[in-house]
Amino acid sequence: MIKKKYVIIGAGLSGLTTAYMLQKHGETDFLILESRDRSGGRIYTEKGIDYGATWFHNHHENVNALLDELEVNKFYQYSKGKSVLVYNTMAPAHYFENDPNSPSAYRIAGGSTAMIDKLISKIGNDKIQLNTTVTEINNREATVEVVAEKETYVAQKVVVTIPPRIATRIDFTSEELPKSVRKSMKDTHTWMSNAIKVGLTFKTPFWRNKNLSGTLIGQVGVVTDLYDHSDVADKTFSLMGFVNEGMRDVTAEERKQRILEHLQKYLGEEVLDYISYQEKDWSKDKNTSCNKIKSIYMSPRYGNPDFAKTYFNRKLIFSGAETSPVHGGYMDGAIYSGLLTAKKMID
Ligand SMILES: Cc1cc2nc3c(=O)[nH]c(=O)nc-3n(C[C@H](O)[C@H](O)[C@H](O)COP(=O)(O)OP(=O)(O)OC[C@H]3O[C@@H](n4cnc5c(N)ncnc54)[C@H](O)[C@@H]3O)c2cc1C
């Protein structure tokens, strides 16, 4: 049995933000338990491509403030040149240009994982226990007991940052967690858990040389939206976007072929000279998604008041992007909830 003052379940942006704030307040007796073999949760950058979260805007004040504090740079999404609108697969492409007066979204220099890596460097790797899936949470007299496969942890306060619907897999001392809370957990869609992303890297930004921005939009296509995803220093050149969910159940080979055909049609045959091609279907990732896939394209209303309350006599707290009344579902919401939770823990 491992005893800690605080246990944080989940090493995504929310859990790491809480840990960072605890550390800043001199509270070092905590442990983060993470099911995956990596930290970051829905923030995941590989070979320079963000397969999870990417963009944020000026109004995402919590992201901007955290990046400033961590001294992680941001930069504008590349959007110069003509963008492609595919509104009908039979009709020729329609082109449009972005308004230079309305700035595009920001990206994080080094990929979104740069923010996660910086948080971890402040918190310390030894505070995160990977490959640890929590299965049970029990209310004990003055403590909360957290059970994982190989170990049991006991803490004065425990925070659950797992997306609410995924957290329904945990066996809570059921009679002490109101039924309404369990229902709210079940009913809360995990933002972007249905998304499929594709990323390709290239030797040159061939689209830019044709005065194309790399942006391609169109729900009717195999790729619903695509963007230039080159790095801040313009040293590696990439395209990244979302795959139409209609492509989920075809074979990986067929999907790849149809994606390449689509991109070739609108951006040119240079697409076929890619250096690397990768996809990530989040619906197949058990730490984010569940069996019943629900396709939602507009962020639902998040921040159910049930998640603002504490349970087990103020010893159990819910946190995470989906619990946030501010920009729920987004990185900004994850940070907001992480900050709020740190306050609840220290109080
Ligand atoms: C494809 C995609 C694109 C996105 N694009 C954007 C974007 O452009 N802009 C934006 O602002 N947001 C975007 N988001 C949303 C953003 O990623 C999330 O808001 C944010 O990362 C959520 O952080 P979190 O800590 O709340 O949750 P998570 O990142 O989900 O963290 C929860 C953690 O809990 C862990 N866990 C799960 N079960 C257990 C268990 N039983 N025991 C222990 N640990 C467990 C998980 O492995 C995970 O690490 C996107 C998400 C996806 C998937």
PDBQT file of the ligand as one rigid body, heavy atoms in Angstrom, charges set to zero:
ROOT
HETATM    1  C1  LIG A 401      -8.279  14.345 -32.210  1.00  0.00    +0.000 C 
HETATM    2  C2  LIG A 401      -8.399  15.440 -31.179  1.00  0.00    +0.000 A 
HETATM    3  C3  LIG A 401      -8.276  16.750 -31.571  1.00  0.00    +0.000 A 
HETATM    4  C4  LIG A 401      -8.400  17.790 -30.635  1.00  0.00    +0.000 A 
HETATM    5  N1  LIG A 401      -8.202  19.070 -31.048  1.00  0.00    +0.000 NA
HETATM    6  C5  LIG A 401      -8.215  20.073 -30.129  1.00  0.00    +0.000 A 
HETATM    7  C6  LIG A 401      -7.831  21.384 -30.508  1.00  0.00    +0.000 A 
HETATM    8  O1  LIG A 401      -7.430  21.635 -31.650  1.00  0.00    +0.000 OA
HETATM    9  N2  LIG A 401      -7.898  22.363 -29.550  1.00  0.00    +0.000 N 
HETATM   10  C7  LIG A 401      -8.276  22.101 -28.253  1.00  0.00    +0.000 A 
HETATM   11  O2  LIG A 401      -8.291  23.038 -27.437  1.00  0.00    +0.000 OA
HETATM   12  N3  LIG A 401      -8.590  20.845 -27.866  1.00  0.00    +0.000 NA
HETATM   13  C8  LIG A 401      -8.563  19.827 -28.766  1.00  0.00    +0.000 A 
HETATM   14  N4  LIG A 401      -8.830  18.544 -28.373  1.00  0.00    +0.000 N 
HETATM   15  C9  LIG A 401      -9.264  18.310 -26.965  1.00  0.00    +0.000 C 
HETATM   16  C10 LIG A 401      -8.076  18.282 -25.978  1.00  0.00    +0.000 C 
HETATM   17  O3  LIG A 401      -7.177  17.302 -26.401  1.00  0.00    +0.000 OA
HETATM   18  C11 LIG A 401      -8.603  17.977 -24.589  1.00  0.00    +0.000 C 
HETATM   19  O4  LIG A 401      -9.454  19.019 -24.150  1.00  0.00    +0.000 OA
HETATM   20  C12 LIG A 401      -7.535  17.822 -23.484  1.00  0.00    +0.000 C 
HETATM   21  O5  LIG A 401      -6.360  17.243 -23.951  1.00  0.00    +0.000 OA
HETATM   22  C13 LIG A 401      -8.155  17.015 -22.355  1.00  0.00    +0.000 C 
HETATM   23  O6  LIG A 401      -7.279  16.898 -21.262  1.00  0.00    +0.000 OA
HETATM   24  P1  LIG A 401      -7.765  16.129 -19.949  1.00  0.00    +0.000 P 
HETATM   25  O7  LIG A 401      -6.616  16.062 -19.035  1.00  0.00    +0.000 OA
HETATM   26  O8  LIG A 401      -9.026  16.728 -19.469  1.00  0.00    +0.000 OA
HETATM   27  O9  LIG A 401      -8.194  14.662 -20.458  1.00  0.00    +0.000 OA
HETATM   28  P2  LIG A 401      -7.291  13.501 -21.111  1.00  0.00    +0.000 P 
HETATM   29  O10 LIG A 401      -6.245  14.090 -21.973  1.00  0.00    +0.000 OA
HETATM   30  O11 LIG A 401      -8.240  12.534 -21.727  1.00  0.00    +0.000 OA
HETATM   31  O12 LIG A 401      -6.563  12.851 -19.835  1.00  0.00    +0.000 OA
HETATM   32  C14 LIG A 401      -7.146  11.856 -19.053  1.00  0.00    +0.000 C 
HETATM   33  C15 LIG A 401      -6.081  10.816 -18.726  1.00  0.00    +0.000 C 
HETATM   34  O13 LIG A 401      -6.649   9.772 -17.924  1.00  0.00    +0.000 OA
HETATM   35  C16 LIG A 401      -6.062   8.553 -18.318  1.00  0.00    +0.000 C 
HETATM   36  N5  LIG A 401      -6.911   7.436 -17.885  1.00  0.00    +0.000 N 
HETATM   37  C17 LIG A 401      -8.058   6.970 -18.465  1.00  0.00    +0.000 A 
HETATM   38  N6  LIG A 401      -8.565   5.952 -17.738  1.00  0.00    +0.000 NA
HETATM   39  C18 LIG A 401      -7.722   5.764 -16.680  1.00  0.00    +0.000 A 
HETATM   40  C19 LIG A 401      -7.711   4.867 -15.560  1.00  0.00    +0.000 A 
HETATM   41  N7  LIG A 401      -8.702   3.969 -15.355  1.00  0.00    +0.000 N 
HETATM   42  N8  LIG A 401      -6.676   4.938 -14.670  1.00  0.00    +0.000 NA
HETATM   43  C20 LIG A 401      -5.681   5.848 -14.841  1.00  0.00    +0.000 A 
HETATM   44  N9  LIG A 401      -5.658   6.733 -15.869  1.00  0.00    +0.000 NA
HETATM   45  C21 LIG A 401      -6.672   6.700 -16.773  1.00  0.00    +0.000 A 
HETATM   46  C22 LIG A 401      -5.938   8.689 -19.832  1.00  0.00    +0.000 C 
HETATM   47  O14 LIG A 401      -5.011   7.768 -20.361  1.00  0.00    +0.000 OA
HETATM   48  C23 LIG A 401      -5.516  10.145 -19.979  1.00  0.00    +0.000 C 
HETATM   49  O15 LIG A 401      -4.108  10.284 -19.999  1.00  0.00    +0.000 OA
HETATM   50  C24 LIG A 401      -8.674  17.484 -29.260  1.00  0.00    +0.000 A 
HETATM   51  C25 LIG A 401      -8.775  16.141 -28.873  1.00  0.00    +0.000 A 
HETATM   52  C26 LIG A 401      -8.623  15.133 -29.805  1.00  0.00    +0.000 A 
HETATM   53  C27 LIG A 401      -8.706  13.688 -29.354  1.00  0.00    +0.000 C 
ENDROOT
TORSDOF 0
